[in-house]
Amino acid sequence: MAKKSNQSAPSIQLVNKEMEKTLIQSGQQVLTVLENIQDGYIMLNRHWEFLYLNPAIEQLFNINRFNLIGKNFWDTFPELKDTKFYQAYTCTGDKQARQFRELYAPLNRWFEVTVSPSQDIVAIYFRDISEQQGTQVMIHHAVHDGAGDYQYRLFKGDMNVDEFKHIVLEHDLPHALENNQLRVYYQPQIDNTTGTICGLEALIRWEHPTLGLVSPGEFLPVAEANGLITAIGQWVLQTACQQVKIWQQQGGYPIHVSVNFSALQFQQDNLADAVQQVLDTTGLEPACLRVEITESAMMTNLEQTADTLKQLQSRGIQLAVDDFGMYYSSLQYLKHFPLDLIKIDRSFIKDMHNQHKDQEIVKTIIELGHRLGLKVCAEGVEYEEQFTLLKDFGCDEAQGFLFSKPMPPEEIEQLLHTTPWMKD
């Protein structure tokens, strides 16, 4: 924050008012937001971004002091006279925004800037959260509404780290695909009879340039909310089918690939055709693709989901219901939907080696699935005791950290070459 003085800091409202008056008098068309943040002040306007930053940043950016504020402002707020304001850059394009982010990254602070074609700024500033997780974060977000120079929506307030992270993910996700930040990891699925790898589940990960590896549980709800889930899901399907086909050609491995589909994807009228197109372009056999859908996704539109599942099954594609047993209507799905496999939710597997009730539930689900002509896979297997029980109960497949964590393609390829589970 600004250098300490014996005087109390001015109110934010008064600073904003004086700042805007000074800038308007100078002939600039501006939106001003000046806020007292943990380490300084920030102001946004239509054409420039001005920051007060710690002295260490002066050398990093090699920027000169920019005397933005006129004499009248300093006369009004003498206690701010030693505050340093810096001109960060002019809004001339996304290239400079990326350069700014790259320069800022070494300080272990996050700062995101997006420049729109109209040269307006959308900016988020926040303090270093690496020191004190969970502290309050000041957020400023100005968006031009396109209805004139002064038509802006301004959002600001106190948010905790998790809430802020959600904003960052929401802001960055639309660029993740185009910037090649999304990755497909794979987790082996084991044939419990032979002990060999029979398939791989494709699991998406986001390698965020600042946050690091982001789990799907964090960003997929964002993708669902903003409508990106369909494009991301299609990319995962294409990538996974292409990769597994390559592995099949390289080593003759008799494996399938399981791909999770969201509720929004199942609302597509042409989903079956889109899936078929991927199979045609990659050369993967339909029987080598397993489409997984959660029970909650099935609830969205029962009639359309059932119709889509029938179309997929008619093309020879395997169908599986994921997280089976989590919802009260589980048995209804077995009755009405065409399925090939059910995946027992990990909540029943987690303690089954210690809990008799969980053992009985798992055993009953396996027996029910087999009576209906379905295969059964247990997910979340972590202990040998669990695996032994599952084999005793006649479970067909297993998946979990006991066998392998989700891994990037290069590690899976090594596993396929060396694991004793794989048949010759």
C-alpha positions in Angstrom: 0.0 0.0 0.0 1.1 3.6 -0.2 3.8 4.8 2.1 2.6 5.4 5.6 2.0 8.8 7.0 0.7 10.3 10.1 -2.5 11.3 8.3 -5.3 8.9 7.7 -5.8 7.6 4.2 -8.4 9.4 2.1 -11.7 7.7 1.4 -11.8 5.6 -1.7 -14.9 7.5 -2.9 -13.1 10.9 -2.6 -10.0 9.6 -4.3 -12.1 8.3 -7.2 -13.9 11.5 -7.5 -10.8 13.7 -7.5 -9.0 11.3 -9.9 -11.8 11.3 -12.4 -12.2 15.1 -12.2 -8.5 15.6 -12.9 -8.4 13.3 -15.8 -11.6 14.6 -17.4 -10.2 18.2 -17.1 -7.2 17.0 -19.1 -9.5 15.9 -21.9 -9.3 12.1 -21.5 -12.3 10.0 -21.8 -12.0 7.7 -18.8 -13.4 5.3 -16.4 -11.5 5.6 -13.2 -11.2 3.1 -10.4 -8.7 3.8 -7.7 -8.7 1.4 -4.8 -6.5 0.9 -1.8 -5.3 -2.6 -2.2 -2.8 -4.6 -0.1 0.2 -3.4 -2.0 -0.9 -0.3 -3.8 -3.5 1.4 -5.9 -5.0 0.5 -9.2 -6.8 2.7 -11.7 -8.5 1.6 -15.0 -9.5 3.9 -17.8 -10.5 3.5 -21.4 -7.1 3.7 -23.0 -4.5 3.1 -20.4 -3.8 1.1 -17.3 -2.0 2.7 -14.4 -0.6 0.8 -11.5 1.1 1.6 -8.2 3.4 -1.3 -7.6 6.2 -2.2 -5.2 9.6 -0.7 -6.0 11.0 -4.0 -7.0 8.7 -3.9 -10.1 10.2 -0.6 -11.3 13.4 -2.4 -12.2 11.7 -5.5 -13.6 9.6 -3.5 -16.1 12.3 -0.8 -16.6 9.5 1.8 -16.6 9.8 5.5 -15.6 7.6 7.3 -13.2 4.5 8.6 -14.9 3.2 11.8 -13.4 -0.4 11.2 -14.1 -1.9 13.2 -11.3 -1.9 17.0 -11.5 -1.1 19.5 -8.9 -4.7 19.8 -7.7 -4.9 16.2 -6.9 -1.7 16.2 -4.9 -2.9 19.3 -3.0 -6.0 17.5 -2.1 -4.2 14.3 -1.0 -0.6 15.3 0.2 -0.3 12.0 2.0 -0.3 10.2 -1.4 2.4 12.4 -2.8 5.2 9.7 -2.5 3.0 7.1 -4.1 4.6 5.9 -7.3 2.3 5.5 -10.3 3.6 3.6 -13.3 2.5 3.4 -16.9 2.3 -0.3 -17.5 1.6 -0.3 -21.3 -0.7 1.0 -23.9 -3.6 -1.1 -25.1 -2.4 -2.0 -28.6 -3.1 -5.7 -28.6 -3.0 -9.1 -27.0 0.7 -9.5 -27.7 1.5 -6.8 -25.2 -0.9 -8.3 -22.7 0.9 -11.6 -22.9 4.2 -10.0 -22.6 3.0 -8.2 -19.5 1.8 -11.4 -17.9 5.2 -13.1 -18.7 7.1 -10.3 -17.1 4.9 -10.3 -14.0 5.1 -14.1 -13.5 8.6 -14.2 -11.9 7.2 -12.2 -8.9 4.9 -15.0 -8.1 2.0 -12.7 -8.4 -1.0 -13.1 -10.6 -2.2 -10.3 -12.9 -4.5 -10.9 -15.9 -5.1 -8.4 -18.7 -7.3 -8.9 -21.7 -7.4 -6.2 -24.5 -10.5 -6.2 -26.6 -10.5 -5.1 -30.3 -12.1 -1.8 -29.3 -9.0 -1.1 -27.2 -11.0 -1.3 -23.9 -9.6 -3.1 -21.0 -10.9 -5.9 -18.9 -8.5 -6.2 -16.0 -8.2 -8.2 -12.8 -5.7 -7.3 -10.1 -5.0 -9.2 -7.0 -2.4 -9.5 -4.3 0.1 -12.3 -3.9 -1.9 -15.2 -2.4 1.1 -17.5 -2.0 1.9 -16.1 1.4 -1.5 -16.3 3.1 -4.0 -18.7 1.6 -7.5 -17.7 2.2 -6.9 -14.0 2.8 -9.3 -11.5 1.4 -8.6 -10.5 -2.2 -9.7 -7.2 -3.8 -11.1 -7.7 -7.2 -11.7 -5.0 -9.9 -13.3 -5.9 -13.1 -14.3 -3.3 -15.7 -16.1 -4.3 -18.8 -17.1 -2.0 -21.7 -20.8 -2.5 -22.6 -20.4 -1.0 -26.1 -23.0 1.8 -25.6 -20.7 4.8 -25.6 -17.5 5.9 -24.0 -18.8 5.9 -20.5 -20.9 2.8 -20.6 -19.1 0.4 -18.3 -20.1 -2.2 -15.8 -17.9 -2.2 -12.8 -17.6 -5.1 -10.3 -15.5 -4.8 -7.2 -15.5 -6.3 -3.8 -13.8 -8.6 -1.3 -13.5 -12.2 -2.4 -11.7 -15.1 -0.9 -9.0 -17.1 -2.8 -11.4 -19.8 -4.0 -13.9 -17.3 -5.3 -11.1 -15.4 -7.1 -9.7 -18.6 -8.6 -13.1 -19.3 -10.0 -13.0 -15.9 -11.7 -9.6 -16.5 -13.1 -10.6 -19.9 -14.5 -13.8 -18.4 -16.0 -11.8 -15.7 -17.6 -9.0 -17.9 -19.0 -10.8 -21.0 -20.0 -12.0 -19.7 -23.4 -8.4 -19.3 -24.4 -7.2 -22.7 -23.0 -7.9 -24.7 -26.2 -6.5 -22.2 -28.6 -3.3 -21.8 -26.5 -2.8 -25.6 -26.3 -3.1 -25.7 -22.5 -5.5 -28.6 -22.2 -4.1 -32.2 -21.9 -5.6 -35.6 -22.0 -4.3 -38.0 -19.3 -5.2 -41.7 -19.2 -5.9 -44.1 -16.4 -5.7 -47.8 -17.0 -8.7 -50.1 -16.5 -7.9 -53.7 -15.6 -9.5 -56.9 -16.6 -9.9 -58.6 -13.2 -9.8 -62.1 -14.7 -6.5 -61.8 -16.6 -4.9 -58.9 -14.7 -4.2 -57.2 -18.1 -5.0 -53.6 -19.1 -8.2 -53.8 -21.1 -8.9 -50.1 -21.5 -8.0 -46.5 -20.7 -10.2 -43.7 -19.3 -9.4 -40.4 -20.9 -9.3 -37.6 -18.3 -8.8 -34.0 -19.1 -6.4 -31.7 -17.3 -5.6 -28.0 -17.7 -2.0 -26.9 -17.5 -2.7 -23.3 -16.5 0.3 -21.0 -17.0 -0.1 -19.5 -13.5 -2.1 -22.0 -11.5 -0.3 -25.1 -12.8 -2.2 -28.3 -13.3 -6.0 -27.7 -12.7 -8.2 -30.7 -12.0 -11.4 -31.2 -14.1 -13.5 -30.9 -11.0 -12.4 -27.2 -10.8 -12.8 -26.1 -14.4 -15.4 -28.4 -16.0 -18.3 -26.8 -14.0 -17.1 -23.5 -15.5 -17.1 -25.0 -18.9 -20.6 -26.3 -18.3 -21.8 -22.8 -17.2 -20.3 -20.9 -20.1 -21.1 -23.3 -22.9 -17.6 -24.4 -23.6 -18.1 -28.0 -22.5 -19.3 -29.1 -25.9 -16.2 -27.9 -27.7 -13.9 -29.2 -25.0 -15.7 -32.6 -24.9 -15.4 -32.9 -28.7 -11.7 -32.1 -28.5 -11.1 -34.8 -25.8 -13.0 -37.4 -27.9 -11.0 -36.6 -31.0 -7.7 -36.6 -29.1 -8.3 -39.8 -27.1 -9.6 -41.8 -30.1 -6.7 -40.7 -32.2 -4.1 -41.6 -29.5 -5.6 -45.0 -28.7 -5.7 -45.9 -32.4 -2.0 -45.0 -32.7 -1.2 -47.3 -29.7 -3.2 -50.1 -31.2 -1.3 -49.8 -34.5 2.0 -49.6 -32.7 1.7 -52.6 -30.4 -1.5 -54.4 -31.3 -2.9 -53.7 -27.9 -6.5 -54.9 -27.5 -7.6 -51.8 -25.5 -10.7 -49.6 -25.6 -10.9 -45.9 -24.5 -13.5 -44.5 -22.2 -14.6 -40.9 -22.7 -16.9 -39.0 -20.3 -19.7 -37.1 -21.8 -21.5 -34.2 -20.1 -25.2 -33.5 -19.9 -24.9 -30.6 -22.4 -23.2 -32.9 -24.9 -26.1 -35.3 -24.6 -28.5 -32.5 -25.4 -26.9 -32.2 -28.9 -29.3 -33.4 -31.6 -26.5 -34.7 -33.7 -24.3 -36.2 -31.0 -24.3 -39.7 -32.5 -23.3 -38.3 -35.9 -20.5 -36.2 -34.3 -19.1 -39.3 -32.5 -19.3 -41.4 -35.7 -17.4 -38.6 -37.6 -14.6 -38.9 -35.0 -14.4 -42.6 -35.4 -14.3 -42.3 -39.2 -11.5 -39.7 -39.1 -9.4 -41.6 -36.5 -10.1 -45.1 -37.8 -10.9 -46.3 -34.3 -13.4 -49.2 -34.3 -16.7 -48.4 -32.6 -16.4 -51.3 -30.2 -13.1 -49.7 -28.9 -14.9 -46.6 -27.7 -16.8 -46.6 -24.5 -19.0 -43.6 -23.8 -19.5 -42.8 -20.1 -22.3 -40.6 -18.8 -23.0 -39.9 -15.1 -26.4 -40.5 -13.5 -26.8 -36.8 -12.9 -26.3 -36.1 -16.6 -28.9 -38.6 -17.5 -31.4 -36.7 -15.3 -31.3 -33.6 -17.6 -33.4 -34.9 -20.4 -34.4 -38.5 -20.0 -36.1 -38.9 -23.4 -33.4 -37.3 -25.4 -30.7 -39.2 -23.5 -32.3 -42.5 -24.1 -32.7 -41.7 -27.8 -29.0 -40.7 -28.1 -27.8 -43.8 -26.2 -29.8 -46.0 -28.6 -28.3 -44.3 -31.6 -24.8 -44.8 -30.2 -25.4 -48.4 -29.3 -26.7 -49.1 -32.8 -23.4 -48.1 -34.2 -21.5 -50.6 -32.0 -20.3 -48.1 -29.4 -20.1 -49.3 -25.7 -22.2 -47.4 -23.2 -21.5 -47.1 -19.5 -23.1 -45.3 -16.6 -20.6 -43.6 -14.3 -20.9 -43.1 -10.5 -23.6 -45.8 -10.3 -25.4 -45.9 -7.0 -25.1 -42.2 -6.1 -28.7 -41.3 -6.9 -32.0 -42.7 -5.8 -33.0 -43.4 -9.5 -30.2 -45.7 -10.3 -32.4 -48.7 -10.9 -34.6 -46.7 -13.3 -31.6 -46.1 -15.6 -30.9 -49.9 -15.7 -34.5 -50.4 -16.7 -34.9 -47.7 -19.4 -31.5 -47.0 -20.9 -29.5 -49.3 -23.2 -26.2 -49.9 -21.4 -23.2 -52.2 -21.6 -21.5 -51.5 -18.3 -22.0 -49.9 -14.9 -19.2 -48.3 -12.9 -19.7 -48.6 -9.2 -19.1 -45.2 -7.5 -15.9 -44.9 -5.6 -17.8 -44.0 -2.4 -18.8 -47.7 -2.1 -15.3 -48.9 -2.8 -13.4 -46.6 -0.5 -14.1 -48.5 2.7 -15.4 -51.8 1.5 -12.3 -53.7 2.9 -13.3 -52.5 6.3 -17.1 -52.1 6.1 -19.4 -55.1 5.8 -22.3 -53.0 4.5 -20.2 -51.6 1.7 -19.2 -55.1 0.7 -22.8 -56.3 0.6 -23.8 -53.3 -1.5 -20.9 -53.8 -4.0 -21.6 -57.5 -4.2 -25.3 -56.9 -4.8 -24.6 -54.3 -7.6 -22.3 -56.7 -9.3 -24.8 -59.6 -9.1 -27.6 -57.3 -10.4 -25.5 -56.0 -13.3 -24.6 -59.6 -14.4 -28.3 -60.7 -14.2 -29.1 -57.8 -16.6 -26.3 -58.8 -18.9 -24.1 -55.9 -18.0 -20.4 -55.8 -17.2 -19.3 -54.1 -13.9 -16.3 -51.9 -13.3 -15.2 -50.6 -9.9 -13.5 -47.3 -9.7 -11.3 -45.8 -7.0 -9.6 -49.1 -6.1 -6.6 -48.3 -3.9 -5.8 -51.4 -1.8 -5.1 -55.0 -2.6 -7.8 -56.1 -0.1 -10.4 -54.2 -2.2 -9.1 -55.8 -5.4 -9.2 -59.3 -3.9 -12.8 -58.8 -2.7 -13.9 -57.4 -6.1 -12.4 -60.5 -7.8 -14.2 -62.8 -5.3 -17.5 -61.0 -6.1 -17.0 -61.5 -9.8 -16.4 -57.8 -10.7 -15.3 -57.6 -14.3 -13.0 -54.6 -14.3 -11.2 -52.3 -11.8 -9.6 -48.9 -12.0 -7.7 -46.9 -9.4 -4.4 -45.8 -7.9 -3.7 -49.4 -6.9 -2.8 -50.0 -10.6 -1.9 -46.5 -11.8 -2.7 -42.9 -11.4 -3.9 -40.9 -14.5 -0.8 -40.3 -16.6 0.2 -38.3 -19.7 0.4 -40.2 -23.0 4.2 -40.7 -23.0 4.0 -42.5 -19.6 1.0 -44.6 -20.7 2.9 -45.7 -23.8 5.8 -46.8 -21.6 3.4 -48.7 -19.4 1.9 -50.5 -22.3 5.3 -51.6 -23.5 6.5 -52.8 -20.1 3.6 -53.9 -17.9 3.2 -57.6 -17.2 -0.6 -57.0 -17.3 -0.5 -56.6 -21.0 -1.0 -59.7 -23.2 1.5 -60.5 -25.9 
